[in-house]
């Protein structure tokens, strides 16, 4: 009677070990899965580095480690460096190298195709010609979806980015912003053999020194663009990519762009392509408020007041001779003493009126504006008939 009563008790005690044993089995299996996934990190990273190296982009780590057990994969790259070779037209012999302290890449074990990366500031850059630069930021991170092959979506963001040129022991400011972000994705409806890239660039309180006075004051920029005409997304040097794009009749469609700098607001849309020489070709239709601020910033009034050097005049008004303008001012002074000086001092007003006459009246965000084309002709930038800049070739 006693033995019969004890049997059920033994059976119940055995059942309480089922859950711990199953949990132990699951833990061992999960640990094995995590270790396998961690081992594949190096394999995939080396394969990606090899593909990029063939395109002239060499990535390296002084020390690489993997952690994040049990649910994440955290790849740390200490002593990270990037060397760019043959990425600019005519500069194949001068690689650019960037070095930064650490890059942390995080992925969930159950979703390894999406990763988030964080970049530790600062970074140093050298161009192989003795010039060095320093870049810093408050927070820098990126997210990539669609790995390990061609990403479907990429986003990069920086808070308080700064770029300075290192002149011996002095750092000279070149560019900065309060916030900057770039987003790119495969456009809807595109195919693998004809992919289109849709991108959005946003810069808040950006400033660029030493290029043009218009860029030195803080500005906000938003650009939405689509690149069409690509044949594939295989890693290639940028000049090769641009040459293929030009040969295929590809272009960049500026769907919408907006720049604001104080009271000056400019919006533009249009299409830009590449000429056979590798220069930008195309036209943007612009609408601008505060156009009167642009004229002095371009230096047109100053060059008139100083007698208009021919080299400068060729840049903004090709075909017009310095002697013609100087003779005009001299004739005005002879007819009515001082009249030539008055005309010079008010030349910027006349130029503004002339540019206004080329476009048409418009309204932009409740303000009076002018609408006119901004043309790119084999790299030359024309504001109406005035040549205001020359862009370098891309291949």
C-alpha positions as CSV (number, residue, x, y, z in Angstrom):
1,X,0.0,0.0,0.0
2,X,2.9,2.3,0.9
3,X,4.8,1.6,-2.4
4,X,1.7,2.3,-4.5
5,X,1.3,5.7,-2.8
6,X,5.0,6.7,-3.5
7,X,5.0,6.1,-7.2
8,X,3.0,9.2,-8.2
9,X,5.2,11.4,-6.1
10,X,8.4,10.3,-8.0
11,X,6.7,11.0,-11.3
12,X,5.7,14.6,-10.2
13,X,9.3,15.3,-9.1
14,X,10.6,14.3,-12.5
15,X,8.3,16.6,-14.3
16,X,9.7,19.7,-12.5
17,X,13.1,19.2,-14.3
18,X,11.5,19.4,-17.8
19,X,11.4,23.2,-18.0
20,X,15.0,23.8,-16.8
21,X,16.4,21.1,-19.1
22,X,14.6,22.6,-22.1
23,X,15.8,26.1,-21.1
24,X,19.4,24.8,-20.9
25,X,19.1,23.2,-24.4
26,X,17.7,26.5,-25.8
27,X,20.5,28.5,-24.2
28,X,23.1,26.2,-25.6
29,X,21.5,26.3,-29.0
30,X,21.2,30.1,-28.9
31,X,24.8,30.4,-27.8
32,X,25.9,28.3,-30.7
33,X,23.9,30.4,-33.1
34,X,25.3,33.6,-31.7
35,X,28.9,32.3,-31.9
36,X,28.3,31.3,-35.5
37,X,26.8,34.7,-36.4
38,X,29.7,36.4,-34.7
39,X,32.2,34.3,-36.7
40,X,30.4,35.4,-39.9
41,X,31.0,39.1,-39.1
42,X,34.6,38.8,-40.0
43,X,33.9,36.8,-43.2
44,X,31.3,39.3,-44.4
45,X,33.4,42.3,-43.4
46,X,36.4,41.0,-45.3
47,X,34.3,40.3,-48.4
48,X,32.9,43.8,-48.3
49,X,36.3,45.4,-47.8
50,X,37.6,43.4,-50.8
51,X,34.8,44.7,-53.0
52,X,35.3,48.3,-51.9
53,X,39.1,48.0,-52.4
54,X,38.6,47.1,-56.0
55,X,36.7,50.4,-56.4
56,X,39.6,52.3,-54.8
57,X,38.1,52.6,-51.3
58,X,40.3,50.9,-48.7
59,X,38.9,50.4,-45.2
60,X,41.0,49.1,-42.3
61,X,40.9,48.5,-38.6
62,X,43.9,48.4,-36.3
63,X,41.8,46.2,-33.9
64,X,38.4,44.6,-34.5
65,X,36.3,42.9,-31.8
66,X,32.8,41.4,-31.6
67,X,30.5,41.5,-28.6
68,X,26.9,42.0,-27.6
69,X,26.0,38.5,-26.5
70,X,23.2,37.3,-26.2
71,X,20.8,39.4,-28.5
72,X,23.1,41.8,-30.3
73,X,26.2,41.8,-32.5
74,X,28.4,44.7,-31.6
75,X,31.5,45.2,-33.8
76,X,34.0,47.6,-32.6
77,X,36.7,49.0,-34.9
78,X,39.5,50.8,-33.1
79,X,42.0,52.8,-35.2
80,X,39.7,53.0,-38.2
81,X,41.1,54.3,-41.5
82,X,39.7,55.0,-45.0
83,X,42.0,55.6,-48.0
84,X,40.3,56.8,-51.2
85,X,42.2,56.3,-54.4
86,X,41.2,57.5,-57.9
87,X,37.9,59.0,-56.6
88,X,38.3,62.4,-58.3
89,X,39.1,63.5,-61.8
90,X,42.8,64.1,-62.4
91,X,43.8,63.1,-58.9
92,X,44.5,59.3,-59.2
93,X,48.0,59.8,-57.8
94,X,46.9,61.6,-54.7
95,X,44.9,59.4,-52.4
96,X,42.9,60.9,-49.5
97,X,43.2,59.2,-46.1
98,X,40.9,59.6,-43.2
99,X,41.6,58.3,-39.7
100,X,39.3,58.2,-36.7
101,X,39.5,56.6,-33.3
102,X,36.6,54.2,-33.2
103,X,33.5,53.0,-35.2
104,X,30.9,50.9,-33.4
105,X,28.5,48.9,-35.5
106,X,25.4,47.3,-33.9
107,X,23.0,44.7,-35.3
108,X,20.3,42.6,-33.8
109,X,21.0,38.8,-34.1
110,X,17.5,38.2,-35.4
111,X,17.8,41.1,-38.0
112,X,21.5,41.1,-39.2
113,X,20.5,42.9,-42.5
114,X,20.0,46.2,-40.7
115,X,22.9,47.8,-38.8
116,X,23.5,51.0,-36.9
117,X,26.9,52.6,-36.8
118,X,28.3,55.3,-34.5
119,X,31.4,57.3,-35.3
120,X,33.6,58.7,-32.5
121,X,35.0,62.2,-33.1
122,X,37.5,63.6,-34.1
123,X,38.9,62.5,-37.5
124,X,41.9,63.6,-39.5
125,X,42.2,63.8,-43.3
126,X,45.2,64.1,-45.5
127,X,45.2,64.5,-49.3
128,X,48.7,63.2,-50.1
129,X,49.9,66.7,-51.1
130,X,50.9,67.9,-47.7
131,X,47.5,69.3,-46.8
132,X,45.8,68.1,-43.6
133,X,42.3,68.6,-42.3
134,X,40.5,68.0,-39.0
135,X,36.8,67.0,-38.7
136,X,34.8,66.9,-35.5
137,X,31.2,66.4,-34.5
138,X,29.0,66.1,-31.5
139,X,27.2,62.9,-32.6
140,X,27.7,61.0,-35.8
141,X,25.8,57.9,-36.7
142,X,24.4,55.9,-39.7
143,X,21.9,53.2,-40.4
144,X,22.0,50.8,-43.3
145,X,19.3,48.3,-44.4
146,X,19.7,45.5,-46.9
147,X,23.2,44.1,-46.1
148,X,25.4,42.2,-46.8
149,X,25.0,43.0,-50.5
150,X,23.6,46.3,-52.1
151,X,21.9,48.3,-49.3
152,X,18.2,49.2,-49.8
153,X,18.4,52.3,-47.6
154,X,21.2,54.4,-46.1
155,X,21.0,57.3,-43.6
156,X,23.9,59.4,-42.2
157,X,23.5,62.1,-39.6
158,X,25.9,64.5,-37.8
159,X,25.3,67.0,-35.1
160,X,27.6,70.1,-35.0
161,X,30.0,68.9,-37.8
162,X,33.1,71.0,-38.4
163,X,35.9,70.9,-40.9
164,X,39.1,72.8,-40.4
165,X,42.3,73.0,-42.4
166,X,45.5,72.3,-40.3
167,X,48.0,75.1,-41.2
168,X,51.1,74.0,-39.2
169,X,49.7,74.2,-35.6
170,X,46.8,76.5,-36.5
171,X,43.3,75.1,-37.4
172,X,41.6,77.3,-40.0
173,X,37.7,76.9,-40.2
174,X,36.5,75.7,-43.5
175,X,32.9,74.5,-43.0
176,X,30.4,73.8,-40.2
177,X,26.8,73.2,-39.5
178,X,24.4,72.8,-36.6
179,X,23.0,69.6,-38.1
180,X,23.5,67.6,-41.3
181,X,21.8,64.5,-42.6
182,X,21.7,62.5,-45.8
183,X,19.2,59.8,-46.7
184,X,19.3,57.5,-49.8
185,X,17.2,54.6,-51.0
186,X,16.4,52.6,-54.0
187,X,13.6,54.5,-55.7
188,X,10.3,52.8,-56.0
189,X,9.7,51.1,-59.4
190,X,13.4,50.9,-60.3
191,X,15.0,47.6,-61.4
192,X,18.3,45.9,-60.6
193,X,19.6,46.5,-64.1
194,X,18.4,50.2,-64.1
195,X,18.4,51.3,-60.5
196,X,17.4,54.8,-59.5
197,X,18.6,56.4,-56.3
198,X,16.4,58.7,-54.4
199,X,18.1,61.0,-51.9
200,X,17.4,63.8,-49.5
201,X,20.1,66.2,-48.1
202,X,19.4,68.5,-45.2
203,X,21.8,71.1,-43.7
204,X,20.8,73.4,-40.8
205,X,22.8,76.5,-40.1
206,X,25.6,75.5,-42.6
207,X,28.5,77.8,-43.4
208,X,31.4,77.4,-45.9
209,X,34.4,79.8,-45.7
210,X,36.9,80.6,-48.4
211,X,34.7,79.6,-51.4
212,X,32.3,82.5,-52.0
213,X,30.9,85.3,-49.8
214,X,27.4,84.0,-50.3
215,X,28.3,80.7,-48.6
216,X,30.0,82.3,-45.5
217,X,26.8,83.4,-43.8
218,X,24.7,80.6,-42.1
219,X,22.1,79.0,-44.4
220,X,19.6,76.2,-44.3
221,X,19.5,73.8,-47.2
222,X,17.0,71.0,-48.3
223,X,17.4,69.1,-51.5
224,X,15.3,66.2,-52.8
225,X,16.9,64.5,-55.9
226,X,16.7,61.3,-57.9
227,X,19.7,59.9,-59.9
228,X,18.6,58.1,-63.0
229,X,20.5,56.2,-65.7
230,X,22.6,53.9,-63.6
231,X,23.3,50.4,-64.9
232,X,24.2,48.8,-61.6
233,X,25.3,49.6,-58.0
234,X,28.5,47.6,-58.0
235,X,31.4,49.4,-56.2
236,X,33.3,51.5,-58.7
237,X,35.6,54.6,-58.5
238,X,33.5,57.8,-58.8
239,X,35.0,59.0,-62.1
240,X,34.2,55.6,-63.6
241,X,30.6,55.9,-62.3
242,X,30.2,59.4,-63.6
243,X,31.6,58.4,-67.0
244,X,29.1,55.5,-67.3
245,X,26.3,57.8,-66.2
246,X,27.2,60.3,-69.0
247,X,27.5,57.6,-71.6
248,X,24.1,56.2,-70.7
249,X,22.4,59.7,-70.9
250,X,21.8,59.6,-67.1
251,X,21.0,62.6,-65.1
252,X,20.1,64.0,-61.7
253,X,16.5,65.2,-61.3
254,X,16.3,67.9,-58.7
255,X,12.7,67.3,-57.6
256,X,12.8,70.1,-55.1
257,X,15.4,72.3,-53.3
258,X,15.2,75.2,-51.0
259,X,17.9,77.5,-49.5
260,X,17.3,80.2,-46.9
261,X,19.8,82.7,-45.7
262,X,18.2,85.4,-43.6
263,X,15.7,87.1,-45.9
264,X,17.0,85.5,-49.0
265,X,15.0,82.4,-50.0
266,X,15.7,80.4,-53.2
267,X,13.9,77.3,-54.5
268,X,14.9,75.4,-57.6
269,X,13.9,72.3,-59.6
270,X,15.2,70.9,-62.9
271,X,17.6,68.4,-64.4
272,X,21.4,68.2,-64.4
273,X,23.5,65.9,-66.5
274,X,27.1,65.6,-67.7
275,X,28.8,66.8,-70.8
276,X,31.2,64.5,-72.8
277,X,34.1,66.4,-71.0
278,X,32.7,65.5,-67.6
279,X,31.3,68.9,-66.7
280,X,27.8,69.6,-65.4
281,X,25.2,70.4,-68.0
282,X,21.5,71.3,-67.5
283,X,19.1,73.9,-66.2
284,X,17.3,74.7,-63.0
285,X,14.3,77.0,-62.8
286,X,14.9,79.2,-59.8
287,X,12.6,81.5,-57.8
288,X,14.4,83.9,-55.5
289,X,13.4,86.5,-52.9
290,X,15.9,89.2,-51.8
291,X,17.7,89.1,-55.1
292,X,19.2,92.6,-54.4
293,X,21.5,90.9,-51.8
294,X,23.0,88.6,-54.4
295,X,24.4,91.3,-56.6
296,X,26.8,92.9,-54.1
297,X,27.7,89.4,-52.9
298,X,28.8,88.4,-56.4
299,X,31.1,91.4,-56.4
300,X,29.7,93.0,-59.5
301,X,29.4,96.5,-58.0
302,X,32.9,96.3,-56.6
303,X,34.5,95.3,-59.8
304,X,32.8,98.1,-61.6
305,X,34.1,100.6,-59.1
306,X,37.6,99.3,-59.4
307,X,37.7,99.5,-63.2
308,X,36.6,95.9,-64.0
309,X,39.7,93.8,-64.5
310,X,39.3,91.8,-67.8
311,X,39.8,88.4,-66.1
312,X,37.0,89.2,-63.7
313,X,34.8,90.6,-66.4
314,X,35.3,87.4,-68.5
315,X,34.1,85.4,-65.5
316,X,30.8,87.2,-65.1
317,X,30.1,88.7,-68.6
318,X,32.0,86.9,-71.3
319,X,32.5,89.0,-74.5
320,X,32.4,92.4,-72.8
321,X,35.7,94.3,-72.9
322,X,37.2,96.2,-69.9
323,X,38.1,99.1,-72.2
324,X,34.5,99.5,-73.3
325,X,33.3,100.0,-69.8
326,X,36.2,102.3,-68.8
327,X,35.7,104.4,-71.9
328,X,32.0,104.8,-71.0
329,X,32.8,106.0,-67.5
330,X,35.4,108.4,-68.8
331,X,33.0,109.8,-71.4
332,X,30.4,110.4,-68.7
333,X,32.9,112.2,-66.5
334,X,34.0,114.4,-69.4
335,X,30.4,115.3,-70.2
336,X,29.3,115.9,-66.6
337,X,32.1,115.8,-64.0
338,X,31.4,113.2,-61.4
339,X,28.7,111.5,-63.4
340,X,30.9,108.4,-64.0
341,X,31.5,108.0,-60.3
342,X,27.8,108.1,-59.6
343,X,27.1,105.5,-62.2
344,X,29.8,103.2,-60.7
345,X,28.3,103.6,-57.2
346,X,24.9,102.7,-58.5
347,X,26.0,100.0,-60.9
348,X,24.8,97.2,-58.6
349,X,21.3,98.6,-58.7
350,X,21.4,98.7,-62.5
351,X,22.6,95.1,-62.7
352,X,19.9,94.0,-60.3
353,X,17.3,95.7,-62.5
354,X,18.8,94.0,-65.6
355,X,18.6,90.6,-64.0
356,X,15.1,91.2,-62.8
357,X,14.1,92.1,-66.4
358,X,15.4,88.7,-67.6
359,X,13.0,86.8,-65.4
360,X,9.4,87.3,-64.3
361,X,7.7,88.4,-61.2
362,X,6.6,85.7,-58.8
363,X,5.5,85.1,-55.2
364,X,7.5,82.8,-52.9
365,X,6.2,82.1,-49.4
366,X,4.2,85.3,-49.4
367,X,7.1,87.5,-50.6
368,X,7.8,89.2,-53.9
369,X,10.3,87.2,-55.9
370,X,11.8,86.7,-59.3
371,X,11.8,83.5,-61.3
372,X,14.6,82.8,-63.9
373,X,16.7,79.9,-65.2
374,X,20.1,78.9,-63.7
375,X,22.0,77.3,-66.5
376,X,25.0,75.0,-66.5
377,X,26.8,74.9,-69.8
378,X,29.8,72.5,-69.9
379,X,30.6,73.4,-66.3
380,X,30.0,77.2,-66.6
381,X,27.2,78.5,-64.3
382,X,25.1,81.3,-65.8
383,X,22.7,83.5,-63.9
384,X,20.8,84.8,-67.0
385,X,23.6,86.0,-69.3
386,X,26.1,86.4,-66.5
387,X,28.7,83.7,-65.9
388,X,29.0,83.5,-62.1
389,X,31.1,80.3,-61.6
390,X,32.9,77.5,-63.2
391,X,32.6,73.9,-61.9
392,X,35.4,71.3,-62.2
393,X,35.0,68.1,-64.3
394,X,33.8,65.0,-62.6
395,X,35.8,62.6,-64.7
